């Protein structure tokens, strides 16, 4: 891979976007690499949690590559947006838990990648925003929709229409970021959380992720029905018996 590096620690993977001289900006070739990596089934074997971060100390992803985009015609831009949508959709629905480790600037397409992850940890020097209107366009990889769902329509409009950047502390206050840590501790904080998730009953983790994701787009009645079915499905997994038996025997469960 030219623009990505990957390492695996047991069931936890760390995927780095690796264009530090360009502040990890997203060009078409990089997005294709992300699509191919995330599209693997499985991705890779035994992986349960994927941490997405940026190479270097300045940026997670500082946005899409403006030098590449500048001369696009409308059809080329639509194709580029479709590629970005495919990548964010894979992040959002992949049968792994995804954590964005935002280690600096997460702007434009970078913020959209982070929003597509299950949750976001940020370094204390991180800056987040959707500044597309300052360049004459709007978010095209899902930002208008996922940001509204994450922090509410009014706050999303304020960020997108002003093109402003916010710091990690403000992002956490509005519920966009789950946790803020010093930059030097960011990756290990993500790994620690990832290991906790990977050690839980995997059928239950995936069912919970699926129900939360899809239920947000349903009526409460429909979402509750889906939740009941998913809870019942957990009882078809050996992990349910092991988890409850371990609880009654006052020992740590040994999940598959």
Secondary structure as UniProt FT lines:
FT   STRAND          4..9
FT   TURN            10..11
FT   STRAND          12..17
FT   HELIX           20..22
FT   TURN            23..24
FT   HELIX           28..38
FT   TURN            45..46
FT   STRAND          49..54
FT   STRAND          59..61
FT   HELIX           66..69
FT   TURN            70..71
FT   HELIX           74..93
FT   STRAND          97..102
FT   STRAND          105..107
FT   HELIX           109..116
FT   STRAND          119..123
FT   TURN            124..125
FT   STRAND          127..129
FT   HELIX           132..135
FT   HELIX           143..151
FT   HELIX           153..162
FT   STRAND          165..167
FT   HELIX           168..173
FT   TURN            174..175
FT   STRAND          179..181
FT   HELIX           183..185
FT   HELIX           186..198
FT   HELIX           202..215
FT   TURN            216..217
FT   HELIX           220..234
FT   TURN            235..236
FT   HELIX           238..248
FT   TURN            249..250
//
